[in-house]
Amino acid sequence: MLPKSVYKHLLSALLAGLALRLFFIWRFPFYSGDTAYYEELARNWLYHHVYGFYSHGQLLPSDERAPGYPAFLAGIYFLAGQGRKAVMLAQAFLDLATCVLAACIASRLAADAPEATRTRVAIAALWLTALCPFTANYAAVPMTEVLATFFTTLALLIFLSPAVMTPDRIFTDRDLVRSGEIWFAGGLVVGLGTLVRPETPLLLVAVLIVFWLRNRRPANWRNLTLATLWMIVGLLLPLAPWAARNALSVGRVQFLAPRYAETVGDVMPTGFYAWTKTWMFRFRDAYLFTWKLPSQPIELKNLPAYAVDSPEQFSRVASLLNRYNHGPGITRSLDLEFAELARERARRHPIRTYLWIPTERAAAMWFTPRITLLPYSGRLWPPAESYRNNPTDFEVTLGLALLDILYVAMALAAACYFRASPGVVLIVTFVLVRTAFLTQLQTCEPRYVLVCFPALLAIGAQLFRPASTS
């Protein structure tokens, strides 16, 4: 998949990438709230043979989190003990493997170009991904991002194979068998990725959209149907044991992780989430509102002006938050009142609710300094005041913000220039489908788009093609 001349560049690029990841691991290790959940699941599974949590002194099975990442942790614990540094080092090397996969994608996107051009874009993609601080930073935190990015990038590489992109060139039974194996392998990798992050099947949605639209002639319908079935079988194969286990252990057939990571019997504040979706687009508001539930107080002073449309609505919100703060938390009746408020806001301003807020959420997820795991504030406005208060903080934040914009701009420019490429169309479709889905979650976390970065940088690397071959 890589031109032979690329291999002499592998060592230097991967060593540079390893140095960057080791810098984050030793200088900026990070532990999130989710880290503790995954670690407890891994320990209980490995040492007590129960995939679950302790409740009132009893170890009970759970389906709150899919088992992919806890299995990854349990494997490392078995081999190297429970030290978090061992997990981070394993993630660093896995992320470097993702960089190689991104180089393969870049080479495959340039499959119609001479070998020298393919070599050039593969090397560019390798260095771009190896030195990308946003993905490298997540090697320093025990969370799902590195593993999910690996599976997503591997699946994209499989789906970019000629057998997937050109089903109309299947002429013999041998061609069909070979293509079926690739379709199945792609679905299988997506299924494994789904055990890490439950939204991974969105990649399969994008593949099928592109697949059917590009090959919609009746003559291709048989092959399209077979391809779809093989992909679905591959997807379901790793998910079936998880669903069967959940049916036996917790009493419900759960193929994915629950949407809100809730356990059986939990009542989720969906009305409150619906209300925040009518105005929330900044990640910091998740800390101030969504993640305060179910029991931490929510301060009215943190409510942005655009979250209410009138003084009367402000009074209602103030009353609801006051009842939450001074009552038993987010009760069912209180949640229903938030749901009614959400419906009213959506009826009065449907374009804002269903178009502008999702668009703002998408922009906030894609255009950000990505300093969540770093000891910086992320403040850039007002510029003069922010620089005066902390020059280093301002410079690092601005530099990372500009780098993020550069990465996205490179991918957009290359996608426009090479828009006739089926592989570029597939990756862009995947990014759009995933982004649209993420705008509908209860929070808008920038880390959820990180799985797209290796593929986007592979597209951006196409800008390094010589002008004569573009």
FITIDREN-16972 format. One record per residue (C-alpha): residue in three letters; y negated, x, z. Coordinates in nm, 2 decimals, m for minus. Example, Ala and Ser with C-alpha at 12.3 -4.5 7.8 and 13.67 -1.06 7.14 Angstrom:
! FITIDREN-16972
REC  residu      py      px      pz
REC     ALA    0.45    1.23    0.78
REC     SER    0.11    1.37    0.71
//
This chain:
! FITIDREN-16972
REC  residu      py      px      pz
REC     MET    0.00    0.00    0.00
REC     LEU   m0.23    0.30    0.04
REC     PRO   m0.29    0.56   m0.23
REC     LYS   m0.12    0.89   m0.14
REC     SER   m0.46    1.08   m0.13
REC     VAL   m0.57    0.85    0.16
REC     TYR   m0.31    1.00    0.40
REC     LYS   m0.49    1.33    0.43
REC     HIS   m0.79    1.14    0.58
REC     LEU   m0.58    0.94    0.83
REC     LEU   m0.56    1.20    1.10
REC     SER   m0.94    1.27    1.12
REC     ALA   m1.04    0.91    1.11
REC     LEU   m0.78    0.80    1.37
REC     LEU   m0.87    1.09    1.60
REC     ALA   m1.24    0.99    1.58
REC     GLY   m1.14    0.62    1.64
REC     LEU   m0.92    0.73    1.94
REC     ALA   m1.21    0.93    2.09
REC     LEU   m1.44    0.62    2.06
REC     ARG   m1.18    0.40    2.24
REC     LEU   m1.12    0.66    2.51
REC     PHE   m1.49    0.67    2.57
REC     PHE   m1.50    0.30    2.63
REC     ILE   m1.18    0.31    2.85
REC     TRP   m1.31    0.59    3.07
REC     ARG   m1.68    0.51    3.07
REC     PHE   m1.69    0.12    3.05
REC     PRO   m1.35   m0.03    3.17
REC     PHE   m1.39   m0.40    3.21
REC     TYR   m1.19   m0.68    3.39
REC     SER   m1.25   m1.04    3.31
REC     GLY   m1.15   m1.35    3.49
REC     ASP   m0.88   m1.41    3.23
REC     THR   m0.74   m1.06    3.30
REC     ALA   m0.61   m1.17    3.65
REC     TYR   m0.43   m1.47    3.50
REC     TYR   m0.25   m1.26    3.23
REC     GLU   m0.16   m0.99    3.48
REC     GLU   m0.01   m1.24    3.73
REC     LEU    0.19   m1.41    3.46
REC     ALA    0.32   m1.07    3.34
REC     ARG    0.42   m0.96    3.69
REC     ASN    0.59   m1.29    3.79
REC     TRP    0.78   m1.30    3.46
REC     LEU    0.89   m0.93    3.48
REC     TYR    0.97   m0.91    3.85
REC     HIS    1.06   m1.27    3.95
REC     HIS    1.18   m1.40    3.61
REC     VAL    0.95   m1.70    3.63
REC     TYR    0.67   m1.75    3.38
REC     GLY    0.41   m1.91    3.61
REC     PHE    0.18   m1.89    3.91
REC     TYR    0.21   m1.92    4.28
REC     SER    0.09   m2.25    4.43
REC     HIS    0.10   m2.31    4.81
REC     GLY    0.34   m2.02    4.85
REC     GLN    0.58   m2.14    4.58
REC     LEU    0.62   m1.98    4.23
REC     LEU    0.60   m2.26    3.98
REC     PRO    0.64   m2.25    3.60
REC     SER    0.33   m2.29    3.39
REC     ASP    0.22   m2.34    3.03
REC     GLU   m0.15   m2.28    3.09
REC     ARG   m0.14   m1.96    2.88
REC     ALA    0.08   m1.88    2.58
REC     PRO    0.33   m1.60    2.65
REC     GLY    0.23   m1.35    2.38
REC     TYR   m0.01   m1.13    2.57
REC     PRO    0.17   m1.15    2.91
REC     ALA    0.48   m1.03    2.72
REC     PHE    0.28   m0.74    2.59
REC     LEU    0.17   m0.66    2.95
REC     ALA    0.52   m0.70    3.09
REC     GLY    0.65   m0.45    2.83
REC     ILE    0.39   m0.20    2.93
REC     TYR    0.46   m0.26    3.30
REC     PHE    0.83   m0.20    3.24
REC     LEU    0.77    0.13    3.06
REC     ALA    0.47    0.27    3.24
REC     GLY    0.41    0.08    3.56
REC     GLN    0.13   m0.16    3.64
REC     GLY   m0.17    0.07    3.59
REC     ARG   m0.45   m0.09    3.38
REC     LYS   m0.52    0.24    3.21
REC     ALA   m0.18    0.23    3.06
REC     VAL   m0.25   m0.11    2.91
REC     MET   m0.59    0.01    2.78
REC     LEU   m0.43    0.31    2.62
REC     ALA   m0.16    0.10    2.45
REC     GLN   m0.44   m0.13    2.32
REC     ALA   m0.63    0.17    2.19
REC     PHE   m0.33    0.28    1.98
REC     LEU   m0.26   m0.07    1.87
REC     ASP   m0.62   m0.11    1.76
REC     LEU   m0.59    0.21    1.55
REC     ALA   m0.29    0.06    1.38
REC     THR   m0.52   m0.24    1.29
REC     CYS   m0.76    0.01    1.13
REC     VAL   m0.48    0.13    0.90
REC     LEU   m0.40   m0.23    0.81
REC     ALA   m0.77   m0.29    0.73
REC     ALA   m0.76    0.01    0.50
REC     CYS   m0.45   m0.14    0.33
REC     ILE   m0.64   m0.47    0.28
REC     ALA   m0.93   m0.28    0.13
REC     SER   m0.70   m0.10   m0.11
REC     ARG   m0.53   m0.43   m0.20
REC     LEU   m0.86   m0.60   m0.27
REC     ALA   m0.93   m0.32   m0.52
REC     ALA   m0.58   m0.34   m0.68
REC     ASP   m0.73   m0.38   m1.03
REC     ALA   m0.93   m0.06   m1.00
REC     PRO   m0.82    0.30   m1.07
REC     GLU   m0.64    0.49   m0.80
REC     ALA   m0.95    0.70   m0.72
REC     THR   m1.15    0.39   m0.65
REC     ARG   m0.87    0.24   m0.44
REC     THR   m0.86    0.56   m0.24
REC     ARG   m1.24    0.55   m0.19
REC     VAL   m1.25    0.20   m0.06
REC     ALA   m0.95    0.25    0.16
REC     ILE   m1.10    0.56    0.32
REC     ALA   m1.43    0.37    0.37
REC     ALA   m1.25    0.08    0.54
REC     LEU   m1.05    0.32    0.76
REC     TRP   m1.37    0.49    0.89
REC     LEU   m1.56    0.17    0.92
REC     THR   m1.30    0.01    1.14
REC     ALA   m1.21    0.32    1.33
REC     LEU   m1.57    0.37    1.43
REC     CYS   m1.66    0.00    1.49
REC     PRO   m1.77   m0.02    1.85
REC     PHE   m1.73   m0.39    1.88
REC     THR   m1.35   m0.40    1.83
REC     ALA   m1.30   m0.05    1.99
REC     ASN   m1.48   m0.18    2.31
REC     TYR   m1.20   m0.44    2.36
REC     ALA   m0.94   m0.17    2.41
REC     ALA   m1.11   m0.12    2.75
REC     VAL   m1.03   m0.47    2.88
REC     PRO   m0.69   m0.63    2.94
REC     MET   m0.75   m0.94    2.72
REC     THR   m0.59   m1.09    2.41
REC     GLU   m0.84   m0.97    2.15
REC     VAL   m0.67   m0.64    2.04
REC     LEU   m0.33   m0.80    2.00
REC     ALA   m0.47   m1.11    1.83
REC     THR   m0.67   m0.90    1.59
REC     PHE   m0.36   m0.69    1.50
REC     PHE   m0.15   m1.00    1.42
REC     THR   m0.43   m1.16    1.22
REC     THR   m0.50   m0.85    1.01
REC     LEU   m0.13   m0.80    0.95
REC     ALA   m0.09   m1.16    0.84
REC     LEU   m0.39   m1.13    0.60
REC     LEU   m0.24   m0.82    0.45
REC     ILE    0.09   m1.00    0.39
REC     PHE   m0.09   m1.30    0.23
REC     LEU   m0.29   m1.08    0.00
REC     SER    0.03   m0.96   m0.17
REC     PRO    0.06   m1.05   m0.54
REC     ALA    0.36   m1.28   m0.47
REC     VAL    0.14   m1.50   m0.26
REC     MET   m0.18   m1.49   m0.47
REC     THR    0.00   m1.55   m0.80
REC     PRO    0.28   m1.81   m0.76
REC     ASP    0.25   m1.90   m1.13
REC     ARG    0.41   m1.56   m1.21
REC     ILE    0.74   m1.66   m1.05
REC     PHE    0.98   m1.68   m1.35
REC     THR    1.33   m1.61   m1.21
REC     ASP    1.53   m1.69   m0.90
REC     ARG    1.49   m1.33   m0.78
REC     ASP    1.12   m1.36   m0.80
REC     LEU    1.14   m1.69   m0.60
REC     VAL    1.35   m1.53   m0.33
REC     ARG    1.12   m1.23   m0.30
REC     SER    0.82   m1.45   m0.28
REC     GLY    0.99   m1.68   m0.03
REC     GLU    1.05   m1.38    0.20
REC     ILE    0.69   m1.29    0.19
REC     TRP    0.57   m1.64    0.25
REC     PHE    0.81   m1.66    0.55
REC     ALA    0.70   m1.32    0.68
REC     GLY    0.34   m1.43    0.67
REC     GLY    0.41   m1.75    0.86
REC     LEU    0.62   m1.56    1.11
REC     VAL    0.34   m1.32    1.19
REC     VAL    0.10   m1.61    1.22
REC     GLY    0.35   m1.77    1.46
REC     LEU    0.36   m1.45    1.67
REC     GLY   m0.02   m1.44    1.67
REC     THR   m0.02   m1.80    1.79
REC     LEU    0.17   m1.70    2.10
REC     VAL   m0.13   m1.47    2.17
REC     ARG   m0.43   m1.69    2.06
REC     PRO   m0.36   m2.06    1.99
REC     GLU   m0.62   m2.09    1.71
REC     THR   m0.43   m1.83    1.49
REC     PRO   m0.28   m2.11    1.27
REC     LEU   m0.63   m2.15    1.12
REC     LEU   m0.54   m1.85    0.91
REC     LEU   m0.25   m2.05    0.76
REC     VAL   m0.48   m2.34    0.70
REC     ALA   m0.71   m2.11    0.50
REC     VAL   m0.42   m1.97    0.31
REC     LEU   m0.29   m2.31    0.21
REC     ILE   m0.64   m2.43    0.11
REC     VAL   m0.69   m2.14   m0.12
REC     PHE   m0.33   m2.14   m0.24
REC     TRP   m0.33   m2.51   m0.35
REC     LEU   m0.69   m2.51   m0.49
REC     ARG   m0.62   m2.20   m0.71
REC     ASN   m0.28   m2.31   m0.83
REC     ARG   m0.31   m2.69   m0.84
REC     ARG   m0.17   m2.74   m1.19
REC     PRO    0.14   m2.96   m1.18
REC     ALA    0.35   m2.68   m1.32
REC     ASN    0.29   m2.49   m0.99
REC     TRP    0.36   m2.77   m0.75
REC     ARG    0.73   m2.68   m0.69
REC     ASN    0.64   m2.32   m0.60
REC     LEU    0.34   m2.44   m0.39
REC     THR    0.56   m2.68   m0.20
REC     LEU    0.83   m2.41   m0.13
REC     ALA    0.56   m2.17   m0.02
REC     THR    0.41   m2.42    0.22
REC     LEU    0.75   m2.50    0.37
REC     TRP    0.84   m2.13    0.41
REC     MET    0.51   m2.06    0.58
REC     ILE    0.56   m2.35    0.82
REC     VAL    0.91   m2.25    0.90
REC     GLY    0.79   m1.90    0.97
REC     LEU    0.51   m2.04    1.19
REC     LEU    0.74   m2.26    1.39
REC     LEU    1.02   m2.02    1.45
REC     PRO    0.85   m1.81    1.73
REC     LEU    0.69   m2.13    1.87
REC     ALA    1.00   m2.33    1.90
REC     PRO    1.15   m2.14    2.21
REC     TRP    0.81   m2.17    2.38
REC     ALA    0.80   m2.55    2.32
REC     ALA    1.16   m2.60    2.43
REC     ARG    1.09   m2.40    2.75
REC     ASN    0.78   m2.61    2.83
REC     ALA    0.98   m2.93    2.77
REC     LEU    1.24   m2.81    3.02
REC     SER    1.02   m2.64    3.28
REC     VAL    0.70   m2.84    3.29
REC     GLY    0.80   m3.17    3.13
REC     ARG    0.59   m3.16    2.81
REC     VAL    0.65   m3.03    2.46
REC     GLN    0.37   m2.77    2.42
REC     PHE    0.38   m2.56    2.10
REC     LEU    0.04   m2.40    2.17
REC     ALA   m0.15   m2.31    2.48
REC     PRO   m0.34   m2.62    2.62
REC     ARG   m0.69   m2.66    2.48
REC     TYR   m0.86   m2.62    2.82
REC     ALA   m0.59   m2.40    2.97
REC     GLU   m0.51   m2.69    3.20
REC     THR   m0.18   m2.76    3.38
REC     VAL    0.01   m3.08    3.40
REC     GLY   m0.19   m3.35    3.58
REC     ASP   m0.53   m3.17    3.55
REC     VAL   m0.82   m3.40    3.46
REC     MET   m1.06   m3.21    3.25
REC     PRO   m1.44   m3.28    3.24
REC     THR   m1.44   m3.36    2.87
REC     GLY   m1.75   m3.58    2.91
REC     PHE   m1.95   m3.29    3.05
REC     TYR   m1.82   m3.07    2.76
REC     ALA   m1.93   m3.33    2.51
REC     TRP   m2.28   m3.34    2.66
REC     THR   m2.32   m2.96    2.65
REC     LYS   m2.20   m2.96    2.29
REC     THR   m2.51   m3.16    2.20
REC     TRP   m2.74   m2.87    2.29
REC     MET   m2.56   m2.56    2.40
REC     PHE   m2.55   m2.27    2.15
REC     ARG   m2.62   m1.96    2.36
REC     PHE   m2.34   m1.78    2.53
REC     ARG   m2.53   m1.72    2.85
REC     ASP   m2.54   m2.10    2.91
REC     ALA   m2.16   m2.09    2.95
REC     TYR   m2.22   m1.89    3.27
REC     LEU   m2.49   m2.12    3.39
REC     PHE   m2.32   m2.46    3.31
REC     THR   m1.97   m2.47    3.17
REC     TRP   m1.81   m2.21    3.39
REC     LYS   m1.97   m2.34    3.70
REC     LEU   m1.72   m2.63    3.70
REC     PRO   m1.55   m2.76    3.90
REC     SER   m1.72   m2.66    4.22
REC     GLN   m2.01   m2.42    4.18
REC     PRO   m2.36   m2.56    4.20
REC     ILE   m2.55   m2.60    3.87
REC     GLU   m2.93   m2.53    3.90
REC     LEU   m3.16   m2.77    3.72
REC     LYS   m3.41   m2.49    3.65
REC     ASN   m3.16   m2.33    3.41
REC     LEU   m3.16   m2.64    3.19
REC     PRO   m3.33   m2.56    2.86
REC     ALA   m3.61   m2.79    2.74
REC     TYR   m3.41   m2.88    2.42
REC     ALA   m3.12   m3.02    2.63
REC     VAL   m3.32   m3.34    2.70
REC     ASP   m3.52   m3.56    2.46
REC     SER   m3.75   m3.74    2.70
REC     PRO   m3.87   m3.75    3.06
REC     GLU   m3.64   m4.04    3.12
REC     GLN   m3.34   m3.84    3.00
REC     PHE   m3.45   m3.54    3.21
REC     SER   m3.44   m3.77    3.52
REC     ARG   m3.09   m3.89    3.43
REC     VAL   m2.96   m3.53    3.39
REC     ALA   m3.13   m3.43    3.71
REC     SER   m2.97   m3.72    3.89
REC     LEU   m2.62   m3.64    3.75
REC     LEU   m2.65   m3.27    3.84
REC     ASN   m2.77   m3.36    4.19
REC     ARG   m2.47   m3.58    4.24
REC     TYR   m2.24   m3.31    4.12
REC     ASN   m2.40   m3.05    4.34
REC     HIS   m2.40   m3.26    4.66
REC     GLY   m2.07   m3.45    4.59
REC     PRO   m1.71   m3.36    4.56
REC     GLY   m1.76   m3.20    4.22
REC     ILE   m1.72   m3.34    3.88
REC     THR   m1.56   m3.68    3.95
REC     ARG   m1.41   m3.90    3.68
REC     SER   m1.70   m4.15    3.71
REC     LEU   m1.96   m3.87    3.69
REC     ASP   m1.78   m3.73    3.38
REC     LEU   m1.79   m4.07    3.21
REC     GLU   m2.17   m4.08    3.26
REC     PHE   m2.21   m3.74    3.10
REC     ALA   m1.99   m3.87    2.81
REC     GLU   m2.22   m4.17    2.77
REC     LEU   m2.52   m3.94    2.77
REC     ALA   m2.35   m3.73    2.50
REC     ARG   m2.29   m4.04    2.28
REC     GLU   m2.65   m4.15    2.31
REC     ARG   m2.78   m3.81    2.21
REC     ALA   m2.54   m3.79    1.92
REC     ARG   m2.64   m4.14    1.80
REC     ARG   m3.01   m4.06    1.81
REC     HIS   m2.99   m3.72    1.65
REC     PRO   m2.66   m3.70    1.45
REC     ILE   m2.79   m3.42    1.22
REC     ARG   m2.88   m3.21    1.52
REC     THR   m2.55   m3.27    1.69
REC     TYR   m2.32   m3.23    1.40
REC     LEU   m2.50   m2.98    1.18
REC     TRP   m2.78   m2.79    1.35
REC     ILE   m2.61   m2.72    1.68
REC     PRO   m2.28   m2.60    1.52
REC     THR   m2.49   m2.39    1.28
REC     GLU   m2.68   m2.23    1.57
REC     ARG   m2.35   m2.17    1.75
REC     ALA   m2.21   m2.00    1.44
REC     ALA   m2.52   m1.78    1.41
REC     ALA   m2.51   m1.69    1.79
REC     MET   m2.14   m1.59    1.76
REC     TRP   m2.19   m1.37    1.45
REC     PHE   m2.54   m1.22    1.51
REC     THR   m2.53   m1.07    1.86
REC     PRO   m2.55   m0.72    2.02
REC     ARG   m2.19   m0.78    2.16
REC     ILE   m2.28   m0.62    2.49
REC     THR   m2.06   m0.86    2.70
REC     LEU   m1.83   m0.58    2.82
REC     LEU   m2.12   m0.33    2.87
REC     PRO   m2.37   m0.29    3.15
REC     TYR   m2.67   m0.40    2.94
REC     SER   m2.87   m0.71    2.97
REC     GLY   m2.89   m0.79    2.60
REC     ARG   m3.26   m0.88    2.63
REC     LEU   m3.47   m0.81    2.32
REC     TRP   m3.75   m1.07    2.36
REC     PRO   m4.04   m1.02    2.42
REC     PRO   m3.98   m0.67    2.27
REC     ALA   m4.27   m0.48    2.44
REC     GLU   m4.19   m0.62    2.78
REC     SER   m3.82   m0.56    2.74
REC     TYR   m3.87   m0.20    2.63
REC     ARG   m4.11   m0.13    2.91
REC     ASN   m3.87   m0.27    3.18
REC     ASN   m3.57   m0.07    3.06
REC     PRO   m3.61    0.15    2.74
REC     THR   m3.24    0.25    2.74
REC     ASP   m3.12   m0.11    2.77
REC     PHE   m3.35   m0.22    2.49
REC     GLU   m3.26    0.07    2.26
REC     VAL   m2.88    0.02    2.30
REC     THR   m2.91   m0.35    2.26
REC     LEU   m3.13   m0.33    1.95
REC     GLY   m2.91   m0.06    1.80
REC     LEU   m2.59   m0.27    1.85
REC     ALA   m2.76   m0.59    1.72
REC     LEU   m2.87   m0.40    1.40
REC     LEU   m2.53   m0.26    1.35
REC     ASP   m2.37   m0.61    1.38
REC     ILE   m2.62   m0.74    1.12
REC     LEU   m2.54   m0.44    0.90
REC     TYR   m2.16   m0.51    0.91
REC     VAL   m2.21   m0.88    0.83
REC     ALA   m2.46   m0.80    0.55
REC     MET   m2.22   m0.55    0.39
REC     ALA   m1.94   m0.81    0.39
REC     LEU   m2.17   m1.08    0.25
REC     ALA   m2.30   m0.85   m0.02
REC     ALA   m1.96   m0.74   m0.12
REC     ALA   m1.82   m1.10   m0.11
REC     CYS   m2.10   m1.22   m0.34
REC     TYR   m2.04   m0.93   m0.59
REC     PHE   m1.66   m0.96   m0.59
REC     ARG   m1.65   m1.34   m0.55
REC     ALA   m1.40   m1.37   m0.84
REC     SER   m1.14   m1.17   m0.63
REC     PRO   m0.87   m1.41   m0.49
REC     GLY   m0.83   m1.18   m0.19
REC     VAL   m1.20   m1.20   m0.11
REC     VAL   m1.20   m1.58   m0.15
REC     LEU   m0.91   m1.60    0.09
REC     ILE   m1.07   m1.39    0.36
REC     VAL   m1.41   m1.57    0.33
REC     THR   m1.23   m1.90    0.35
REC     PHE   m1.05   m1.79    0.67
REC     VAL   m1.38   m1.68    0.82
REC     LEU   m1.55   m2.01    0.74
REC     VAL   m1.25   m2.22    0.87
REC     ARG   m1.23   m2.02    1.19
REC     THR   m1.60   m2.02    1.25
REC     ALA   m1.63   m2.40    1.19
REC     PHE   m1.35   m2.45    1.44
REC     LEU   m1.50   m2.22    1.70
REC     THR   m1.83   m2.42    1.69
REC     GLN   m1.64   m2.72    1.83
REC     LEU   m1.52   m2.55    2.15
REC     GLN   m1.67   m2.61    2.49
REC     THR   m1.83   m2.27    2.49
REC     CYS   m1.96   m2.04    2.21
REC     GLU   m1.81   m1.70    2.29
REC     PRO   m1.89   m1.42    2.03
REC     ARG   m1.56   m1.24    2.11
REC     TYR   m1.37   m1.52    1.93
REC     VAL   m1.49   m1.39    1.59
REC     LEU   m1.38   m1.03    1.65
REC     VAL   m1.04   m1.09    1.49
REC     CYS   m1.22   m1.13    1.16
REC     PHE   m1.39   m0.79    1.17
REC     PRO   m1.12   m0.56    1.02
REC     ALA   m1.09   m0.79    0.72
REC     LEU   m1.47   m0.82    0.69
REC     LEU   m1.51   m0.45    0.70
REC     ALA   m1.24   m0.42    0.44
REC     ILE   m1.45   m0.65    0.22
REC     GLY   m1.76   m0.44    0.30
REC     ALA   m1.58   m0.13    0.20
REC     GLN   m1.57   m0.26   m0.16
REC     LEU   m1.94   m0.17   m0.18
REC     PHE   m1.82    0.19   m0.20
REC     ARG   m1.66    0.14   m0.54
REC     PRO   m1.83    0.35   m0.81
REC     ALA   m2.07    0.14   m1.02
REC     SER   m1.87    0.18   m1.33
REC     THR   m1.57    0.01   m1.18
REC     SER   m1.75   m0.27   m1.00
//
